């Protein structure tokens, strides 16, 4: 709710109106709607238990691979693979980038083939509990990559920055990795993204504490 209200604010609008509140209630429903749904669920629960025991369990539909058009950077191939395996897209992007560089561009053909073969989708839903890595713009020195990596692993920012510098002298690996992550990592802009960057569950109390920090 806090994030929806914040999205309605801009330079010309600094307050939430009654119309905004009514619009949110219409979207989410009122307290009476939740009570009615809870009562209906409780009345139907014994029937569901009986059906579960008497009827064979239906087989779940097979999971399909798509290109993720919502979180894409280039063609949505990496984000689609990440959604299929339920991991952060940054790891797939980093792996593809390093393998393409290691094969002198040979693996780029594989990416193009997947781009052509895989269908695109705009409706892929991301797991809310999935911990993601972002660029931390509030504690950045250059691009916010090191501070984002430190937040993801719960490590000291200085240690991560020193590690990037040391790896830069190892065949330029640190510099290349930093550039790839700078391109691949999204910036943590919303409250939800900042909480997920820190590995905090998106709860009302955590949203309140995050808003107070801001």
C-alpha positions as CSV (number, residue, x, y, z in Angstrom):
1,X,0.0,0.0,0.0
2,X,2.8,2.4,0.9
3,X,4.5,1.7,-2.4
4,X,1.3,2.3,-4.4
5,X,0.7,5.6,-2.6
6,X,4.3,6.7,-3.2
7,X,3.9,5.9,-6.9
8,X,1.1,8.5,-7.1
9,X,3.3,11.3,-5.7
10,X,5.4,13.6,-8.0
11,X,6.7,17.1,-8.1
12,X,3.2,18.5,-8.6
13,X,1.5,16.3,-6.1
14,X,2.8,15.8,-2.6
15,X,-0.3,14.6,-0.8
16,X,-2.6,11.5,-1.0
17,X,-6.2,12.4,-1.7
18,X,-9.4,10.6,-0.7
19,X,-9.8,9.6,-4.4
20,X,-6.4,7.8,-4.2
21,X,-7.6,5.9,-1.0
22,X,-10.9,4.9,-2.6
23,X,-9.1,3.7,-5.7
24,X,-6.9,1.5,-3.6
25,X,-9.8,0.1,-1.6
26,X,-11.6,-0.7,-4.8
27,X,-8.6,-2.6,-6.1
28,X,-7.7,-4.5,-2.9
29,X,-11.2,-4.9,-1.4
30,X,-12.6,-3.8,2.0
31,X,-12.4,-5.5,5.4
32,X,-15.9,-7.0,4.9
33,X,-14.8,-8.6,1.6
34,X,-11.9,-10.4,3.4
35,X,-14.2,-11.5,6.2
36,X,-16.7,-12.9,3.7
37,X,-13.9,-14.8,1.9
38,X,-12.6,-16.2,5.2
39,X,-16.1,-17.3,6.2
40,X,-16.6,-19.0,2.9
41,X,-13.3,-20.7,3.1
42,X,-14.0,-22.1,6.6
43,X,-17.4,-23.4,5.5
44,X,-15.9,-25.2,2.5
45,X,-12.8,-26.5,4.2
46,X,-14.3,-29.9,5.4
47,X,-15.6,-30.5,1.8
48,X,-12.2,-29.9,0.4
49,X,-10.6,-32.4,2.8
50,X,-13.2,-35.0,1.8
51,X,-12.5,-34.5,-1.9
52,X,-8.8,-34.6,-1.3
53,X,-9.1,-38.1,0.2
54,X,-11.5,-39.5,-2.3
55,X,-10.2,-38.0,-5.6
56,X,-6.8,-38.7,-7.1
57,X,-4.4,-35.7,-7.1
58,X,-4.4,-33.9,-10.4
59,X,-1.0,-33.7,-12.1
60,X,0.5,-30.2,-12.2
61,X,1.0,-28.6,-15.6
62,X,4.5,-28.9,-17.0
63,X,6.6,-25.8,-16.6
64,X,7.5,-24.0,-19.9
65,X,10.4,-21.9,-20.9
66,X,9.7,-18.4,-22.2
67,X,11.6,-15.1,-22.8
68,X,10.8,-12.7,-19.9
69,X,9.7,-9.5,-21.6
70,X,9.1,-7.7,-18.3
71,X,12.6,-7.9,-16.9
72,X,14.6,-8.1,-20.1
73,X,17.8,-6.2,-20.9
74,X,18.3,-7.4,-24.4
75,X,16.0,-10.2,-25.5
76,X,14.7,-11.6,-22.3
77,X,16.5,-14.9,-22.7
78,X,18.5,-14.8,-19.5
79,X,15.6,-13.5,-17.4
80,X,13.4,-16.3,-18.9
81,X,16.0,-18.9,-18.0
82,X,16.2,-17.4,-14.5
83,X,12.4,-17.6,-14.0
84,X,12.4,-21.2,-15.2
85,X,15.1,-22.2,-12.7
86,X,13.7,-19.7,-10.0
87,X,17.0,-17.9,-9.5
88,X,18.2,-14.3,-9.8
89,X,18.6,-13.3,-13.5
90,X,21.9,-11.7,-12.8
91,X,23.6,-15.1,-12.4
92,X,22.4,-16.2,-15.8
93,X,23.5,-12.9,-17.4
94,X,26.9,-13.0,-15.7
95,X,27.4,-16.7,-16.8
96,X,26.4,-15.9,-20.4
97,X,28.6,-12.8,-20.6
98,X,31.7,-14.7,-19.2
99,X,31.1,-17.7,-21.5
100,X,30.7,-15.4,-24.5
101,X,34.0,-13.6,-23.7
102,X,35.7,-17.0,-23.0
103,X,34.5,-18.4,-26.3
104,X,35.5,-15.2,-28.2
105,X,31.8,-14.6,-29.1
106,X,31.1,-18.2,-30.2
107,X,28.3,-18.6,-27.5
108,X,26.6,-15.5,-28.8
109,X,25.1,-17.7,-31.6
110,X,23.4,-19.9,-28.9
111,X,21.9,-16.7,-27.4
112,X,20.6,-15.6,-30.8
113,X,19.1,-19.1,-31.4
114,X,17.3,-19.1,-28.1
115,X,16.1,-15.5,-28.8
116,X,14.5,-16.8,-32.0
117,X,13.2,-20.1,-30.7
118,X,11.8,-19.2,-27.3
119,X,8.4,-17.4,-27.2
120,X,8.1,-14.2,-25.3
121,X,5.8,-13.6,-22.3
122,X,4.7,-10.4,-20.5
123,X,2.9,-12.3,-17.7
124,X,5.7,-14.2,-15.9
125,X,5.3,-13.7,-12.2
126,X,8.4,-13.5,-10.0
127,X,8.7,-15.3,-6.7
128,X,8.2,-12.7,-3.9
129,X,10.6,-14.7,-1.6
130,X,13.4,-14.7,-4.2
131,X,16.4,-12.8,-2.9
132,X,17.8,-10.5,-5.7
133,X,20.9,-8.5,-6.2
134,X,20.6,-4.8,-7.1
135,X,22.8,-1.8,-7.6
136,X,22.8,0.3,-4.4
137,X,22.7,3.9,-5.5
138,X,22.6,5.3,-1.9
139,X,26.0,3.9,-1.0
140,X,27.7,4.0,-4.4
141,X,31.2,5.2,-5.3
142,X,31.0,4.5,-9.0
143,X,28.0,2.5,-10.1
144,X,26.7,1.0,-6.9
145,X,27.8,-2.5,-7.9
146,X,30.1,-3.2,-5.0
147,X,27.6,-1.9,-2.4
148,X,24.8,-4.0,-4.0
149,X,27.0,-7.1,-4.0
150,X,27.9,-6.4,-0.3
151,X,24.2,-6.0,0.6
152,X,23.3,-9.3,-1.1
153,X,26.0,-11.4,0.7
154,X,25.8,-9.4,3.9
155,X,29.5,-8.5,3.6
156,X,31.6,-5.4,4.3
157,X,31.4,-2.9,1.4
158,X,35.1,-2.1,1.7
159,X,36.0,-5.8,1.4
160,X,34.0,-6.2,-1.8
161,X,35.6,-3.0,-3.3
162,X,39.1,-4.2,-2.5
163,X,38.3,-7.6,-4.0
164,X,37.2,-5.9,-7.3
165,X,40.4,-3.9,-7.4
166,X,42.6,-7.0,-6.7
167,X,40.8,-9.0,-9.4
168,X,41.4,-6.1,-11.9
169,X,45.1,-6.9,-11.8
170,X,44.3,-10.5,-12.6
171,X,43.9,-10.2,-16.3
172,X,41.3,-7.4,-15.9
173,X,38.8,-9.9,-14.5
174,X,37.6,-7.5,-11.7
175,X,37.1,-4.6,-14.2
176,X,35.2,-6.9,-16.7
177,X,33.0,-8.4,-14.0
178,X,32.2,-4.9,-12.6
179,X,31.1,-3.7,-16.1
180,X,29.0,-6.8,-16.7
181,X,27.3,-6.4,-13.3
182,X,26.8,-2.7,-13.9
183,X,24.9,-3.5,-17.0
184,X,23.1,-6.6,-15.7
185,X,22.0,-5.4,-12.2
186,X,18.9,-3.2,-12.0
187,X,19.0,-0.2,-9.7
188,X,17.1,-0.6,-6.4
189,X,14.5,2.3,-6.7
190,X,11.3,1.2,-4.9
191,X,10.9,0.3,-1.3
192,X,10.3,-3.3,-2.2
193,X,13.5,-3.5,-4.2
194,X,15.5,-2.0,-1.4
195,X,14.1,-4.5,1.1
196,X,14.8,-7.4,-1.2
197,X,18.3,-6.1,-1.8
198,X,18.9,-6.4,2.0
199,X,17.3,-9.8,2.1
200,X,14.4,-8.5,4.3
201,X,10.9,-10.0,3.9
202,X,8.3,-7.6,2.5
203,X,6.1,-7.1,5.6
204,X,4.2,-4.1,6.9
205,X,6.7,-3.5,9.8
206,X,9.7,-3.7,7.4
207,X,8.1,-1.3,5.0
208,X,7.4,1.1,7.9
209,X,11.0,0.9,9.1
210,X,12.4,1.4,5.5
211,X,10.2,4.4,4.9
212,X,11.4,6.0,8.2
213,X,15.1,5.4,7.1
214,X,14.3,7.2,3.8
